[in-house]
Structure formats: C-alpha cells, structure tokens
Amino acid sequence: MKASQKRLREIAWKVGKHYPIPLSTDYIALSMVSPHLGQVHWHVDEALIQTAGGREEIPPPRPPLIVRVYDVTDILFDGTNAHGFIDLEVNRLAGNHYFSPPRLGRDYLAEIGRHFDDGAFYPFARSNTVFFEHDRPTGNYQTGSLFVGGALQRTFPVENVFDAPVYERMNQALAEMDKPESLSVALVLVGIDRETGPESTLADSLQKFSRRVSQFGGHARLFTPCLDEPQPPQSEHLLTGLTRLSKTLVRDLTAAHRKKPFSILHCHDWYSAVAGHPAAKQLNLPLILSLHSTEYERTHGYERNRLSAAICEQEKAAVEAARLVITPHSSTRQQVINLYGASPDKVVIIPDVFTEHAEAPFDSNRVKREFEMPPDAPLVLFAGEISHAAGADLLLEAATHVCRKHDAVQFLLAGDGPLKGELAARAHHGGIGHRCRFLGDVSSETFESLLAVADFVAIPARTWQDEDLAQLAVEYGKPVLTTHQAGIHCIVHGQNGLLTYDNPGSIIWGIQELLANPLQASMQRLLAKKKANRGVSLDNITAQHYLYYAITFKHRQEWAHG
C-alpha cells in the first residue's frame, strides 16, 4: 500500500510538472523571510499589461514592470498616502524577487505595475500587508494578558504579565487542595478619621479589591462602620468608641452571614480588629489581620504615652487572635514578630498598594536657577567624554546654527575630555558661550537633577556607544537624539527619540525636530508601561490575598476536624 502511494505521488508530480495548471488570476504576494530579507512573488496576464490604465495597446518597447514596496505603517493605505516606497524593476510576467526593507519594525505592502512617461504609476495587483520584525527584542510591550486557570477553573484578563508567577503559585497551591471552594470574605475597615472613613483612599482601594476577588471565583464584601464622631489619633475616647461600635458591626455581619455565609473575616489595622474580632468569634470565622503599619512605626520609636501603650496592647491582642497577619514591608513584619511575639510562619508580606502616596513634585525652576537658565528655556543635555568619537564637536557646530534660529534653547555639556577647552573657546567666540556651557565632571545627584529638567538628551557619536545613558534618559521620560553610528538599539526612531547621521546637518534637523515635537505623548505611554512593569498591580495583590485566604480556610477546616 505504501509503495503504491509513493508511486501515485511520483506520477502526480510528473503530470503537474509537464502540464501545469495555468494561473487564471493576477496577484502579487509579499512575505518576510527574515527581518532583513523580504520576498515578493507575482503573476500578471500579458493582455492586462498591454492596455494598462485604459490606454491604447502599448507597442514595444513597453515600460518595464515595477514592483513597488510601500511603507504603510499605522495608516489605511489608499494608494497615495504611504510613508515612502522603493521600486524594484522585475520585467517578468511571473516570478519572485528578494529585497531588503528600508527600515525594520514597519508594515509593508507591495504592488506590481508600470511607470509611464508622464510619471504615472498604474498597478495591476496589490499584495497583503506584512510586518517586518526587528532583529532584536521589540520595544512594543503589551503588559495585558489572559490567565487560563486550572484549579481556579476560570479564565480572566490580567493587567500585567509580569504577575504570572503569582498566578502560577496560586494555581498550584489550590490544585493541591481536595476541593477548592468558592470563598466569601468579609472585609472590615472601621472609620476613625478621614484617612479610614468610607470616602478615604484606603476604602476606595478596598472596594476595587473586593470587586477583583470575583475574578478568582470568590466573593468579598466591604464593611465600613464609623465612629459616631471622628476621633483625633490621641483621643482617650477612641477605644471606648470602638467597643461600642463592635456591637453594631457584630449585628451587621451576622445578618449578612445568614444570607450568604462568610469563609473569612479580614480586618484592616488594629482598630478594625477591635471591632471585628468579637464578630469573628461569634460566627466562628478565621480572622486575618492586615497591619499597614505598627504603633511603633507611627510614633517613630519615640516614648509613647498611655493611649499609645494601650494601642500597642490592642495590636498585640489582634496579632494573637489572627490566624494570619499580612504586612506590607519586611521591616513591619519583623516588628510584628519581635514586638508582639508572632510566629514567623504566621506573618507574611504582600506589597501594599492601598496607601500608595504620590511622589513629591520636582522643583525644576530651582535647578534651572542654580545653573542660571531661564525657567522656560528648553534644555539639551550632553553627557560623556568631550571628544571627537563622542561627537561633541558635531553638537557644538549644530548648536551654533540652532541658537541663531531659536532664541531660548540652552546646551549643557557634562563631562571632560580632550576637546573641552577648544570647544568652549569656539562657543565663546561664536557668541553662544552663555547658552552652550561646559560643566566638567558633575556629581551623580547633580546630573540626575539636570536630566530631570532636560527636554532631551543628545548622543551625537561617530562610533559605538554604551546604552546606559540612553536607557537612563528614557527611564526619566526624556527622548534621546542619537546617531545610527552610535549603535544604541534601545532608541526607536519616532517613539523614544530620533536617529540621525554623524554630520552637522542631520543633527541640526534632529535638534530642531525635537524642540518642535518633543514626543511627549509617546514618552508618557512608555513611562506608563514601565511603571506598570515595575509596579505591583491590583490583580497581583488580589491574587496573593486570595491564595492566603484559601490556605487559611483549609487550615481552619483541618483544625475543626482535627
């Protein structure tokens, strides 16, 4: 049977070779062989090209056949609006041709047609659109993803793929349990002041957290009872008010528990535990305590008054009553272990996004005043060796031209090198000494301040350069003007900077382009992505909590049956 199949294939091959099926359609197809190599193959009918564009039959010699490859990145191509194109002369009705794309990381499309004496190009067929990859890791990062759960038996969107290890750990731990149950959690945050009330940032974050729990198959409900009157932190009536509030909370939790039983009671900080612990005891629920800080941290270790000592006792009692204590930092965990005698196995760390604070605003005007620059002056920053290889002379020549056109721009060159004295003298004699200054070697703190106020960084090198400066600039949200010769692959033209050539004219163009269009929108998008990659997402926080909820509930069941 196998021999007969082989014989049939051989016969079919010979028949197809001697009597090929004629192509009945005109087409051109575009393929990427590798990032630096593309291929087009095509077929057009002779009758079609003889009367191209509705013209009379064209007598020999006819215009050559042309394959035109268009750059159609991020556009809806209408035949005329490409970013650019290259023409490949092919002169065959059918065949294939290899070519090198002008740029990588772009979308390309091909047409086959003819040029005419009047400059018109008439296409016979148009190809598909093909993306030519970079020959290095792409800068187009997407942090969103999709998690397909095993033990969770759920599929849900993930806002940050860098959280994948957390989900895998949770999935593995739940898979080891006999029958992972759908957990219902009561979250308790008692309002004692503006920072803990229902309108607080913490309460808003916990509401978002409670909604996230559902994507893991669980349920969470937030209870935010408040004292009759908000109490100052050192009020002697604070503990009395919490004791009275506990009765109301027990009633509300009990009523909710009858409708939909809770698996876990999770209290945030000591004051919530004072009110919530009696409810956990009455409903026989395991208590989990989140300590966002300890009293020792809040008083900065200074001598405590009577109320502070009483709060420490309440924190210690809450730690002892809780099956699990969650802390945001290793230092807080160590205090819970050392000050309150908690077992290390009982205290875990989950990064705390609920009390995240905005960074202090940076005073850019102060930095510019220190360097005697106008507060609204655009700043171009160069850092490194003042040398021919680094292109410092190219930057100065370009700066001389740009300063004539732009009456405010400032150039600062940080570093030392063999050309420093000569270039400083040229800047002075060229009348731009006050706008093109040579700082010499500066401290890392000073350099970071300058980087923070710079509009962009210039690396006009003639030879290969290290990428550290460019990467640091991008981390600060600053575009980078560099050269192809510098070989800095982390800079993508038009996204986080511009690529020029190592000549003054090209660098002049790049400086003027970045002064007019500093790529603010794309740099902000890149910063947002980097922040998402470095930071801890709410999905991550929720997944870690849900894992510990499941483990705590499992141990509770074992303890009840043990």
WOLIN-V529830 format. One record per residue. N is the residue number from 1. PSI is psi in whole degrees, -180 to 180 (none if undefined). D_CENTER is the distance of its C-alpha to the mean C-alpha in Angstrom with 1 decimal. Layout:
[[N & PSI & D_CENTER] [N & PSI & D_CENTER]]
//
This chain:
[[1 & -43 & 58.3] [2 & -38 & 55.6] [3 & -40 & 58.1] [4 & -37 & 58.8] [5 & -41 & 55.0] [6 & -41 & 54.6] [7 & -40 & 57.7] [8 & -40 & 56.4] [9 & -41 & 53.1] [10 & -43 & 55.1] [11 & -44 & 57.3] [12 & -39 & 54.4] [13 & -44 & 52.8] [14 & -40 & 56.1] [15 & -46 & 56.7] [16 & -32 & 53.3] [17 & -39 & 53.8] [18 & -27 & 57.3] [19 & 67 & 56.7] [20 & 146 & 53.0] [21 & 122 & 51.9] [22 & 142 & 51.7] [23 & 132 & 48.5] [24 & -4 & 49.1] [25 & 153 & 45.9] [26 & 135 & 44.3] [27 & 163 & 40.7] [28 & 136 & 38.2] [29 & 144 & 35.2] [30 & 135 & 32.3] [31 & 151 & 30.6] [32 & 117 & 28.2] [33 & -46 & 30.0] [34 & 169 & 27.5] [35 & -31 & 24.8] [36 & 6 & 27.7] [37 & 123 & 30.4] [38 & 161 & 31.0] [39 & 139 & 34.1] [40 & 141 & 35.9] [41 & 149 & 38.9] [42 & 166 & 41.2] [43 & 129 & 44.5] [44 & 151 & 46.4] [45 & 141 & 50.0] [46 & -40 & 52.7] [47 & -33 & 54.1] [48 & -46 & 50.8] [49 & -18 & 50.3] [50 & -27 & 54.0] [51 & 43 & 53.5] [52 & 135 & 49.9] [53 & 22 & 49.0] [54 & 14 & 52.3] [55 & 169 & 54.3] [56 & 162 & 57.7] [57 & 131 & 57.9] [58 & 119 & 56.8] [59 & 154 & 59.5] [60 & 153 & 58.7] [61 & 130 & 57.2] [62 & 157 & 54.2] [63 & 146 & 50.9] [64 & 154 & 48.6] [65 & 138 & 45.9] [66 & 133 & 42.4] [67 & 118 & 39.0] [68 & 122 & 36.5] [69 & 117 & 32.9] [70 & 146 & 30.6] [71 & 108 & 27.0] [72 & 32 & 25.8] [73 & 125 & 22.0] [74 & 28 & 20.6] [75 & 158 & 24.2] [76 & 107 & 26.9] [77 & 128 & 29.6] [78 & 11 & 33.1] [79 & -15 & 34.9] [80 & -10 & 34.7] [81 & 25 & 31.2] [82 & 156 & 29.5] [83 & -28 & 27.6] [84 & 177 & 30.2] [85 & 163 & 32.4] [86 & 147 & 34.5] [87 & 134 & 38.0] [88 & 118 & 39.4] [89 & 121 & 43.2] [90 & -42 & 44.2] [91 & 31 & 47.8] [92 & 146 & 48.0] [93 & -26 & 48.1] [94 & 149 & 46.1] [95 & -163 & 44.1] [96 & 160 & 40.8] [97 & 139 & 39.2] [98 & 148 & 36.4] [99 & 164 & 34.4] [100 & 126 & 31.5] [101 & 144 & 28.7] [102 & -38 & 28.4] [103 & 153 & 24.6] [104 & 166 & 22.0] [105 & 31 & 18.9] [106 & 159 & 21.1] [107 & 132 & 23.0] [108 & 153 & 26.8] [109 & 145 & 29.9] [110 & 147 & 33.5] [111 & 149 & 36.9] [112 & 135 & 40.3] [113 & -162 & 43.1] [114 & 149 & 45.6] [115 & 148 & 46.0] [116 & 167 & 49.1] [117 & -29 & 51.2] [118 & 7 & 49.9] [119 & -7 & 46.3] [120 & 147 & 45.3] [121 & 121 & 43.1] [122 & 116 & 44.0] [123 & 143 & 41.6] [124 & -33 & 43.3] [125 & 153 & 40.2] [126 & 141 & 36.4] [127 & 180 & 33.9] [128 & 169 & 30.7] [129 & 135 & 27.3] [130 & 135 & 25.6] [131 & 126 & 22.2] [132 & 114 & 22.8] [133 & 162 & 20.0] [134 & 155 & 19.1] [135 & 29 & 21.3] [136 & 172 & 18.4] [137 & 135 & 15.0] [138 & 153 & 13.1] [139 & 3 & 10.4] [140 & 85 & 9.5] [141 & 135 & 6.8] [142 & 117 & 7.1] [143 & -17 & 6.1] [144 & 153 & 9.4] [145 & -169 & 12.6] [146 & 129 & 16.2] [147 & 127 & 18.3] [148 & 107 & 22.0] [149 & 147 & 24.0] [150 & -77 & 27.2] [151 & -29 & 29.0] [152 & -25 & 26.9] [153 & 38 & 28.3] [154 & 153 & 25.4] [155 & 129 & 22.5] [156 & 153 & 19.6] [157 & 147 & 16.1] [158 & 131 & 13.3] [159 & -15 & 10.1] [160 & 111 & 8.3] [161 & -18 & 10.0] [162 & -7 & 10.0] [163 & 0 & 12.6] [164 & -42 & 14.9] [165 & -33 & 17.4] [166 & -44 & 18.1] [167 & -40 & 19.0] [168 & -41 & 21.1] [169 & -43 & 22.9] [170 & -44 & 23.6] [171 & -42 & 24.9] [172 & -43 & 27.1] [173 & -42 & 28.6] [174 & -31 & 29.4] [175 & -27 & 30.9] [176 & -15 & 33.3] [177 & 147 & 34.7] [178 & -57 & 37.6] [179 & 89 & 36.6] [180 & 123 & 33.3] [181 & 158 & 34.1] [182 & 114 & 32.2] [183 & 142 & 31.9] [184 & 124 & 32.6] [185 & 133 & 31.5] [186 & 117 & 33.0] [187 & 132 & 30.7] [188 & 123 & 32.8] [189 & 108 & 31.8] [190 & 133 & 35.0] [191 & 111 & 34.9] [192 & -14 & 36.8] [193 & -171 & 35.4] [194 & -29 & 32.8] [195 & -12 & 29.9] [196 & -2 & 30.8] [197 & 175 & 32.4] [198 & -25 & 31.3] [199 & 6 & 29.6] [200 & 164 & 27.7] [201 & -38 & 23.9] [202 & -44 & 24.6] [203 & -40 & 26.5] [204 & -41 & 23.9] [205 & -39 & 21.2] [206 & -32 & 23.9] [207 & -45 & 24.6] [208 & -40 & 21.0] [209 & -45 & 21.3] [210 & -36 & 24.7] [211 & -33 & 23.4] [212 & -29 & 20.7] [213 & -31 & 23.6] [214 & -28 & 25.1] [215 & -13 & 22.5] [216 & 7 & 23.8] [217 & 2 & 27.3] [218 & -172 & 28.3] [219 & 138 & 29.4] [220 & 142 & 29.0] [221 & 132 & 30.9] [222 & 130 & 30.5] [223 & 125 & 33.8] [224 & 64 & 33.8] [225 & 150 & 37.4] [226 & 153 & 38.3] [227 & 153 & 41.2] [228 & -38 & 43.9] [229 & 128 & 43.2] [230 & 137 & 40.1] [231 & 139 & 41.3] [232 & 155 & 40.5] [233 & -31 & 39.0] [234 & 21 & 42.4] [235 & 135 & 44.5] [236 & -16 & 47.3] [237 & 1 & 47.1] [238 & -51 & 43.6] [239 & -38 & 44.7] [240 & -44 & 47.5] [241 & -38 & 45.3] [242 & -37 & 42.9] [243 & -43 & 45.9] [244 & -41 & 47.1] [245 & -28 & 43.7] [246 & -37 & 43.6] [247 & -42 & 46.4] [248 & -42 & 44.6] [249 & -41 & 41.4] [250 & -42 & 43.6] [251 & -47 & 45.2] [252 & -42 & 42.0] [253 & -40 & 40.4] [254 & -43 & 43.6] [255 & -43 & 43.9] [256 & -35 & 40.3] [257 & -33 & 40.9] [258 & -37 & 44.0] [259 & -43 & 42.1] [260 & 101 & 39.1] [261 & 141 & 39.6] [262 & 150 & 36.8] [263 & -32 & 35.9] [264 & 146 & 34.3] [265 & 120 & 34.6] [266 & 113 & 31.7] [267 & 141 & 32.5] [268 & 113 & 30.2] [269 & 166 & 32.0] [270 & -38 & 35.7] [271 & -31 & 37.0] [272 & -35 & 35.5] [273 & -35 & 37.1] [274 & -43 & 40.5] [275 & -31 & 40.6] [276 & -25 & 38.9] [277 & -44 & 40.7] [278 & -36 & 44.0] [279 & -40 & 42.4] [280 & -41 & 40.9] [281 & -45 & 44.3] [282 & -37 & 46.1] [283 & 0 & 43.8] [284 & 49 & 43.6] [285 & 141 & 39.8] [286 & 138 & 37.8] [287 & 128 & 36.2] [288 & 136 & 32.7] [289 & 126 & 32.1] [290 & 120 & 28.8] [291 & 102 & 29.6] [292 & -22 & 26.9] [293 & 163 & 29.3] [294 & 163 & 32.9] [295 & -33 & 35.9] [296 & -41 & 36.2] [297 & -39 & 32.7] [298 & -30 & 33.5] [299 & 4 & 36.8] [300 & 27 & 35.3] [301 & 4 & 38.1] [302 & 170 & 40.9] [303 & 131 & 44.2] [304 & 149 & 43.7] [305 & -172 & 46.2] [306 & -41 & 47.8] [307 & -40 & 45.1] [308 & -40 & 42.4] [309 & -38 & 44.5] [310 & -37 & 44.9] [311 & -39 & 41.1] [312 & -40 & 40.7] [313 & -40 & 43.4] [314 & -40 & 41.6] [315 & -43 & 38.3] [316 & -42 & 40.3] [317 & -39 & 42.0] [318 & -40 & 38.7] [319 & -43 & 37.3] [320 & -36 & 40.5] [321 & -26 & 40.5] [322 & 142 & 37.0] [323 & -27 & 36.4] [324 & 139 & 32.9] [325 & 126 & 31.3] [326 & 127 & 27.6] [327 & 154 & 26.4] [328 & -19 & 23.1] [329 & 157 & 23.9] [330 & -34 & 26.2] [331 & -42 & 28.5] [332 & -41 & 29.1] [333 & -44 & 29.8] [334 & -36 & 32.3] [335 & -42 & 34.0] [336 & -38 & 34.4] [337 & -47 & 36.0] [338 & -43 & 38.2] [339 & -35 & 39.2] [340 & 5 & 39.6] [341 & 26 & 40.6] [342 & 146 & 38.0] [343 & 135 & 37.7] [344 & -32 & 34.6] [345 & -18 & 34.1] [346 & -15 & 34.0] [347 & 121 & 31.2] [348 & 164 & 27.5] [349 & 125 & 24.2] [350 & 120 & 21.4] [351 & 140 & 18.8] [352 & 107 & 19.7] [353 & -7 & 17.2] [354 & -30 & 20.3] [355 & 30 & 21.5] [356 & 133 & 18.4] [357 & 148 & 19.6] [358 & 147 & 18.3] [359 & 147 & 18.4] [360 & 138 & 21.7] [361 & 142 & 21.9] [362 & 132 & 22.4] [363 & 88 & 25.8] [364 & -33 & 25.4] [365 & -36 & 29.0] [366 & -44 & 30.3] [367 & -43 & 28.8] [368 & -34 & 30.2] [369 & -39 & 33.5] [370 & -31 & 33.8] [371 & 18 & 33.5] [372 & 47 & 35.8] [373 & 144 & 33.4] [374 & 142 & 33.6] [375 & -28 & 30.8] [376 & 12 & 29.8] [377 & 129 & 30.1] [378 & 143 & 27.2] [379 & 126 & 26.6] [380 & 125 & 26.1] [381 & 129 & 25.5] [382 & 139 & 26.8] [383 & 134 & 26.8] [384 & -161 & 28.6] [385 & 131 & 32.1] [386 & 85 & 34.3] [387 & 171 & 35.6] [388 & -43 & 36.4] [389 & -38 & 33.9] [390 & -8 & 31.0] [391 & 23 & 32.2] [392 & -36 & 33.1] [393 & -34 & 36.2] [394 & -41 & 34.3] [395 & -41 & 32.2] [396 & -41 & 35.4] [397 & -41 & 37.1] [398 & -39 & 34.3] [399 & -38 & 34.1] [400 & -41 & 37.9] [401 & -46 & 37.5] [402 & -38 & 34.4] [403 & -28 & 36.2] [404 & -33 & 39.1] [405 & -31 & 37.0] [406 & 114 & 34.6] [407 & 7 & 36.6] [408 & -22 & 33.8] [409 & 143 & 31.3] [410 & 143 & 31.4] [411 & 125 & 30.8] [412 & 130 & 30.4] [413 & 111 & 30.8] [414 & 129 & 30.1] [415 & 180 & 31.9] [416 & 167 & 35.3] [417 & 176 & 37.0] [418 & -23 & 40.1] [419 & 2 & 39.6] [420 & -51 & 38.8] [421 & -45 & 42.4] [422 & -45 & 43.1] [423 & -35 & 40.0] [424 & -40 & 40.6] [425 & -41 & 44.1] [426 & -39 & 43.1] [427 & -40 & 40.8] [428 & -48 & 43.6] [429 & -24 & 46.2] [430 & 0 & 43.9] [431 & 15 & 43.7] [432 & 20 & 39.9] [433 & -33 & 40.4] [434 & -10 & 39.2] [435 & -1 & 36.0] [436 & 92 & 35.2] [437 & 146 & 35.5] [438 & 114 & 35.4] [439 & -15 & 34.3] [440 & -165 & 35.0] [441 & 134 & 33.1] [442 & 160 & 31.1] [443 & 160 & 29.8] [444 & -35 & 26.1] [445 & -44 & 26.0] [446 & -42 & 27.6] [447 & -42 & 25.3] [448 & -35 & 22.1] [449 & -43 & 23.9] [450 & -39 & 24.6] [451 & -36 & 21.1] [452 & -30 & 19.9] [453 & -8 & 22.6] [454 & 149 & 22.5] [455 & -37 & 21.6] [456 & 168 & 20.7] [457 & 138 & 21.7] [458 & 128 & 24.3] [459 & 78 & 24.8] [460 & 45 & 27.9] [461 & 151 & 29.0] [462 & -18 & 31.7] [463 & 174 & 30.8] [464 & 139 & 27.9] [465 & 154 & 25.7] [466 & 150 & 23.5] [467 & -1 & 19.7] [468 & -46 & 19.3] [469 & -44 & 19.9] [470 & -43 & 17.6] [471 & -40 & 14.6] [472 & -41 & 15.7] [473 & -45 & 16.0] [474 & -38 & 12.5] [475 & -31 & 11.3] [476 & 1 & 13.8] [477 & 24 & 12.6] [478 & 127 & 15.7] [479 & 160 & 16.5] [480 & 128 & 18.8] [481 & 117 & 22.1] [482 & -178 & 23.3] [483 & 157 & 25.8] [484 & -36 & 25.9] [485 & -23 & 28.3] [486 & -22 & 25.9] [487 & 36 & 24.0] [488 & 99 & 20.6] [489 & -14 & 18.4] [490 & -8 & 15.0] [491 & 121 & 16.0] [492 & 121 & 15.8] [493 & 126 & 18.6] [494 & -8 & 17.9] [495 & -59 & 14.0] [496 & 19 & 13.7] [497 & -170 & 17.4] [498 & 144 & 20.8] [499 & 127 & 22.9] [500 & -171 & 26.6] [501 & 164 & 29.8] [502 & 62 & 31.8] [503 & 152 & 34.3] [504 & -40 & 34.8] [505 & -43 & 34.7] [506 & -40 & 31.3] [507 & -36 & 29.9] [508 & -46 & 31.7] [509 & -46 & 30.0] [510 & -42 & 26.5] [511 & -48 & 27.2] [512 & -36 & 28.7] [513 & -43 & 26.0] [514 & -28 & 23.2] [515 & -37 & 25.7] [516 & -35 & 26.1] [517 & 88 & 22.5] [518 & 13 & 20.0] [519 & 36 & 16.9] [520 & -43 & 15.8] [521 & -48 & 14.1] [522 & -36 & 12.0] [523 & -37 & 11.2] [524 & -38 & 10.2] [525 & -42 & 7.8] [526 & -41 & 6.3] [527 & -42 & 6.7] [528 & -41 & 5.3] [529 & -44 & 1.6] [530 & -39 & 3.8] [531 & -40 & 5.7] [532 & -38 & 4.6] [533 & -38 & 4.9] [534 & -33 & 7.9] [535 & 179 & 9.3] [536 & 119 & 11.7] [537 & 164 & 11.4] [538 & -33 & 14.7] [539 & -44 & 15.0] [540 & -48 & 15.0] [541 & -45 & 17.6] [542 & -42 & 19.6] [543 & -43 & 19.9] [544 & -42 & 21.1] [545 & -45 & 23.6] [546 & -36 & 24.9] [547 & -47 & 25.5] [548 & -30 & 27.6] [549 & -48 & 29.3] [550 & -43 & 30.5] [551 & -44 & 31.7] [552 & -42 & 33.5] [553 & -38 & 35.1] [554 & -46 & 36.3] [555 & -34 & 37.9] [556 & -42 & 39.5] [557 & -40 & 41.1] [558 & -40 & 42.3] [559 & -39 & 43.7] [560 & -33 & 45.5] [561 & -3 & 47.1] [562 & none & 47.7]]
//
